[in-house]
Amino acid sequence: MDVILIAAVTQDGFISRHAHETVRWSKDLRLFKEQTLGWPVIMGSHTFRCLTKELTGRDVCIVHRSDDPKKILSKYNTEKCFVIGGGKTNARFSPHLTHLYLTPHPIVFGSGIRLFSEPTEEMKLKLEKTVAVEKSEGIFQYQYRINRDIGHTG
Ligand SMILES: NC(=O)c1ccc[n+]([C@@H]2O[C@H](COP(=O)([O-])OP(=O)(O)OC[C@H]3O[C@@H](n4cnc5c(N)ncnc54)[C@H](OP(=O)(O)O)[C@@H]3O)[C@@H](O)[C@H]2O)c1
């Protein structure tokens, strides 16, 4: 199963200013809906609290600290599922991710919630596709496959 992390990020690698921010600056909500519709979506409890609308048409799983990511993923028998944040949840699911769908936005926060709130393993990314979000503003979604066989040459 493809386990896809999907996120809007700032140019300095943040996904929000603080844990309670509802993300209103993202330009890729339409693409997010199109890509996740019909698939399981996994999110942390903080992100769930920040939602202004229900994510209809998707099997939504809200993760708490006592949950085991491996067990959660094992209950899905689908071609793919999406990990949709926030930073804590992204970090907890990071060992299981197969893809990153990232949309860098032309904004810098300086501080906030990182894409991965905790240290993760190094990942080598292979670009598979780019999708235009707002071409005139230079906003594209980059779809990467994660390659974990990294030769450490120093
Ligand atoms: N830009 C984007 O694409 C994007 C996407 C998604 C979210 N966001 C933003 O990201 C922010 C939320 O991110 P987040 O990282 O704070 O939260 P999160 O990952 O959504 O939720 C927090 C998770 O961490 C757990 N947790 C909390 N405290 C913990 C602790 N001390 N030890 C272990 N686990 C703990 C929570 O479990 P419990 O339920 O048990 O507390 C929950 O599973 C929001 O502002 C949201 O809008 C942005």
PDBQT file of the ligand as one rigid body, heavy atoms in Angstrom, charges set to zero:
ROOT
HETATM    1  N1  LIG A 201       0.112  22.762   6.175  1.00  0.00    +0.000 N 
HETATM    2  C1  LIG A 201      -0.435  21.580   6.169  1.00  0.00    +0.000 C 
HETATM    3  O1  LIG A 201      -0.512  20.906   5.143  1.00  0.00    +0.000 OA
HETATM    4  C2  LIG A 201      -0.998  21.018   7.444  1.00  0.00    +0.000 A 
HETATM    5  C3  LIG A 201      -1.536  19.741   7.436  1.00  0.00    +0.000 A 
HETATM    6  C4  LIG A 201      -2.047  19.218   8.626  1.00  0.00    +0.000 A 
HETATM    7  C5  LIG A 201      -2.001  19.957   9.790  1.00  0.00    +0.000 A 
HETATM    8  N2  LIG A 201      -1.473  21.198   9.779  1.00  0.00    +0.000 N 
HETATM    9  C6  LIG A 201      -1.409  21.976  11.023  1.00  0.00    +0.000 C 
HETATM   10  O2  LIG A 201      -0.557  21.297  11.951  1.00  0.00    +0.000 OA
HETATM   11  C7  LIG A 201      -0.911  21.708  13.279  1.00  0.00    +0.000 C 
HETATM   12  C8  LIG A 201      -1.051  20.509  14.192  1.00  0.00    +0.000 C 
HETATM   13  O3  LIG A 201       0.146  19.778  14.207  1.00  0.00    +0.000 OA
HETATM   14  P1  LIG A 201       0.642  19.021  15.523  1.00  0.00    +0.000 P 
HETATM   15  O4  LIG A 201       1.966  18.400  15.241  1.00  0.00    +0.000 OA
HETATM   16  O5  LIG A 201       0.547  19.956  16.682  1.00  0.00    +0.000 OA
HETATM   17  O6  LIG A 201      -0.503  17.956  15.819  1.00  0.00    +0.000 OA
HETATM   18  P2  LIG A 201      -1.093  16.589  15.217  1.00  0.00    +0.000 P 
HETATM   19  O7  LIG A 201      -0.022  15.716  14.695  1.00  0.00    +0.000 OA
HETATM   20  O8  LIG A 201      -2.245  16.908  14.340  1.00  0.00    +0.000 OA
HETATM   21  O9  LIG A 201      -1.726  15.976  16.554  1.00  0.00    +0.000 OA
HETATM   22  C9  LIG A 201      -0.913  15.749  17.697  1.00  0.00    +0.000 C 
HETATM   23  C10 LIG A 201      -0.641  14.262  17.867  1.00  0.00    +0.000 C 
HETATM   24  O10 LIG A 201       0.435  14.088  18.761  1.00  0.00    +0.000 OA
HETATM   25  C11 LIG A 201      -0.018  13.418  19.942  1.00  0.00    +0.000 C 
HETATM   26  N3  LIG A 201       0.634  14.028  21.105  1.00  0.00    +0.000 N 
HETATM   27  C12 LIG A 201       0.366  15.230  21.679  1.00  0.00    +0.000 A 
HETATM   28  N4  LIG A 201       1.200  15.447  22.706  1.00  0.00    +0.000 NA
HETATM   29  C13 LIG A 201       2.001  14.369  22.781  1.00  0.00    +0.000 A 
HETATM   30  C14 LIG A 201       3.042  13.977  23.645  1.00  0.00    +0.000 A 
HETATM   31  N5  LIG A 201       3.448  14.763  24.642  1.00  0.00    +0.000 N 
HETATM   32  N6  LIG A 201       3.640  12.785  23.446  1.00  0.00    +0.000 NA
HETATM   33  C15 LIG A 201       3.236  11.983  22.451  1.00  0.00    +0.000 A 
HETATM   34  N7  LIG A 201       2.252  12.288  21.601  1.00  0.00    +0.000 NA
HETATM   35  C16 LIG A 201       1.640  13.471  21.770  1.00  0.00    +0.000 A 
HETATM   36  C17 LIG A 201      -1.513  13.601  19.973  1.00  0.00    +0.000 C 
HETATM   37  O11 LIG A 201      -2.124  12.549  20.730  1.00  0.00    +0.000 OA
HETATM   38  P3  LIG A 201      -3.335  12.833  21.777  1.00  0.00    +0.000 P 
HETATM   39  O12 LIG A 201      -4.575  12.935  20.944  1.00  0.00    +0.000 OA
HETATM   40  O13 LIG A 201      -3.323  11.609  22.647  1.00  0.00    +0.000 OA
HETATM   41  O14 LIG A 201      -3.009  14.117  22.511  1.00  0.00    +0.000 OA
HETATM   42  C18 LIG A 201      -1.826  13.515  18.480  1.00  0.00    +0.000 C 
HETATM   43  O15 LIG A 201      -1.795  12.188  18.014  1.00  0.00    +0.000 OA
HETATM   44  C19 LIG A 201      -2.230  22.472  13.137  1.00  0.00    +0.000 C 
HETATM   45  O16 LIG A 201      -1.981  23.863  13.176  1.00  0.00    +0.000 OA
HETATM   46  C20 LIG A 201      -2.723  22.090  11.754  1.00  0.00    +0.000 C 
HETATM   47  O17 LIG A 201      -3.557  23.061  11.178  1.00  0.00    +0.000 OA
HETATM   48  C21 LIG A 201      -0.959  21.749   8.630  1.00  0.00    +0.000 A 
ENDROOT
TORSDOF 0
